[in-house]
Amino acid sequence: MEGWTDDADGDALAHTVRLADPERQIEFRAVTTTSPTYEIRHAHCRVLGGDVAAVGEGIASLTGARMVAGFTRRVAEAVGSGTGAAFVVDAAIEVARLARQVTKLPRAQAERAASGDALDCWQLDTTGWIDLPDSCFTYSAAGRSLFGTRPIATPMHPDLYSPRPGQQRVFARRKLARLARLDGRLLLFHSMHDNAHGFEITYELDAATGRVLRAEHVTPKLPYMGICSEPQRKIAALVGEIADDGLRKRLAPLIGGAAGCAQLYDLTADVLKLLAP
């Protein structure tokens, strides 16, 4: 997946996602509002290669849809069950995730991100994105309490809170998911690198039983290094779990929620899709 966010007119942003696997490639682009509405102004999807059923009319019907709870179901209903439909749904989900990386605060307010004080950025985050509180450890009361107790570094900068008019690629993200089979084991790998995150996750499973034998990752970049670092050790909780149909539902109390990491949860849930027959 390659995705990026451009500035758009007024209170809107334009999000583009190019999704590819060995069978097909598509581009999904949507112009949307920012938090708290996350409303689609207009969207379209084009096939870049491979076999994908025509979904243009369904994507156009998403105008006015909000990328909040129930959005995945709304997209699935809009695109139907034709060839590659699930692929289009995945691209729409990535657009919704991009929409939570850039906002549009007054520029003077956004300039606080250049102060060098990570707490200024954290406060801008919770102002610019209404859905952040308790979405992960960093935005919980426990996370907030760590400011001032240790060194905390952040890559956040003013343009993420208030893009310059017409600015291109305000935020850019690349993700790679891979499944390999080796000596009776399955190796799952998922990486994500963007302006604020650097994740590379590896899970090793017993091919016969689906049991997780190894779970580890490296995080060279985090929004708040020193706070986001805290929940990363929770990945070890997946060792011994069985990668069955119910594991994705069991992930939230293991690695997500207000004590966990939203990115670790999403990356793990997504890479588990590679195990589907």
Residue pairs with C-beta under 8 A, 6 or more apart in sequence:
1 17
1 18
1 19
1 20
1 91
1 94
1 173
1 174
1 175
1 176
2 17
2 18
2 172
2 173
2 174
3 15
3 16
3 17
3 18
3 94
3 95
3 98
3 172
3 173
3 174
3 175
4 15
4 16
4 98
4 168
4 169
4 170
4 171
4 172
4 173
5 13
5 14
5 15
5 16
5 98
5 99
5 101
5 102
5 169
5 170
5 171
5 172
6 13
6 14
6 15
6 16
6 163
6 167
6 168
6 169
6 170
7 13
7 14
7 163
7 164
7 165
7 166
7 167
7 168
7 170
8 14
8 31
11 33
11 34
11 104
12 31
12 32
12 33
12 34
12 41
13 31
13 32
13 33
13 34
13 99
13 102
13 104
13 163
13 170
14 29
14 30
14 31
15 29
15 30
15 31
15 32
15 95
15 98
15 99
16 27
16 28
16 29
17 27
17 28
17 29
17 91
17 94
17 95
17 98
18 25
18 26
18 27
18 48
19 25
19 26
19 27
19 28
19 87
19 90
19 91
19 94
20 26
20 48
20 49
21 87
23 50
23 51
24 47
24 49
24 50
24 51
24 52
24 84
24 87
25 47
25 48
25 49
25 50
26 45
26 46
26 47
26 48
26 52
26 84
26 87
26 88
26 91
27 45
27 46
27 48
27 91
28 43
28 44
28 45
28 59
28 88
28 91
28 92
28 94
28 95
29 43
29 44
29 45
29 95
30 40
30 41
30 42
30 43
30 44
30 62
30 92
30 95
31 40
31 41
31 42
31 43
32 38
32 39
32 40
32 41
32 67
32 95
32 99
33 39
33 41
34 99
34 102
34 103
34 104
34 128
35 100
35 103
35 128
35 129
35 130
35 131
36 130
36 131
37 66
38 66
38 67
38 68
38 96
38 99
38 100
39 64
39 65
39 66
39 67
40 62
40 63
40 64
40 65
40 66
40 67
41 63
42 60
42 63
43 59
43 60
43 62
43 63
43 92
43 95
44 56
44 59
44 60
45 55
45 56
45 59
45 88
45 91
47 84
50 84
51 83
51 84
52 82
52 83
52 84
52 87
52 88
53 79
53 80
53 82
53 83
53 84
53 85
54 82
55 78
55 79
55 80
55 82
55 85
55 88
58 78
58 79
58 80
59 78
59 79
59 88
61 78
62 74
62 75
62 78
62 92
65 71
65 74
65 75
67 95
67 96
67 99
68 131
71 92
71 93
71 96
72 89
72 92
72 93
75 88
75 89
75 92
75 93
76 85
76 86
76 89
79 85
79 88
79 89
90 270
94 175
97 266
98 171
98 173
100 129
100 131
101 160
101 171
101 173
101 194
101 195
101 196
102 160
102 161
102 163
102 170
102 171
103 128
103 129
103 160
103 161
103 162
104 161
104 162
104 163
105 124
105 127
105 128
105 161
105 162
106 162
107 158
107 162
109 124
109 127
109 161
109 162
110 124
110 158
110 159
110 161
110 162
111 158
112 120
112 121
112 123
112 124
112 158
113 120
113 121
113 124
113 156
113 157
113 158
113 160
113 161
114 157
114 158
118 147
118 152
118 153
118 154
118 156
118 224
119 147
119 148
119 152
121 154
121 156
121 224
122 138
122 139
122 144
122 147
122 154
122 224
124 156
124 161
125 132
125 139
125 156
125 223
126 132
126 133
126 139
128 161
132 139
133 139
133 140
134 140
134 258
135 258
135 262
136 143
136 228
136 231
136 256
136 257
136 258
136 260
136 261
136 262
136 263
137 143
137 227
137 228
137 230
137 231
137 258
137 259
137 260
137 261
138 223
138 224
138 227
138 228
138 231
138 261
140 258
140 259
142 258
142 259
143 224
143 227
143 230
146 152
146 226
146 227
146 230
147 227
150 226
151 226
152 224
152 225
152 226
152 227
153 224
153 225
153 226
154 223
154 224
154 225
155 195
155 196
155 221
155 223
156 196
156 223
159 167
159 170
160 170
160 171
160 195
160 196
163 170
171 194
171 195
172 194
172 195
173 192
173 193
173 194
173 195
173 197
174 192
174 193
174 194
175 190
175 191
175 192
175 193
175 267
176 189
176 190
176 191
177 188
177 189
177 190
177 270
177 271
177 274
178 187
178 188
178 189
178 190
178 274
179 186
179 187
179 188
179 189
179 271
179 274
179 275
180 186
180 187
180 189
181 187
181 207
184 206
184 207
184 208
185 204
185 205
185 206
185 207
185 213
186 204
186 205
186 206
186 207
186 275
187 202
187 203
187 204
187 205
188 201
188 202
188 203
188 204
188 205
188 271
188 272
188 274
188 275
189 200
189 201
189 202
189 203
189 271
190 199
190 200
190 201
190 267
190 268
190 270
190 271
191 199
191 200
191 201
192 198
192 199
192 263
192 267
193 199
193 221
196 221
196 222
196 223
197 219
197 221
197 222
197 223
197 263
198 218
198 219
198 220
198 221
198 222
199 217
199 218
199 219
199 263
199 264
199 267
200 217
200 218
200 219
201 216
201 217
201 235
201 264
201 267
201 268
201 271
202 214
202 215
202 216
202 217
203 212
203 214
203 215
203 238
203 243
203 268
203 271
204 212
204 213
204 214
204 215
205 211
205 212
205 213
205 243
206 213
209 242
210 242
210 243
210 244
210 275
211 240
211 241
211 242
211 243
212 238
212 239
212 240
212 241
212 242
212 243
213 239
214 239
215 235
215 236
215 237
215 238
215 239
216 235
217 232
217 235
217 264
219 228
219 229
219 232
222 228
222 229
228 261
231 255
231 259
231 260
231 261
231 264
232 261
232 264
234 254
234 255
234 259
234 260
234 261
234 264
235 255
235 264
235 268
237 254
237 255
238 254
238 255
238 268
241 247
241 250
241 254
243 272
243 275
247 272
248 269
248 272
251 265
251 268
251 269
252 260
252 265
254 260
255 261
255 264
255 265
255 268
256 262
256 264
256 265
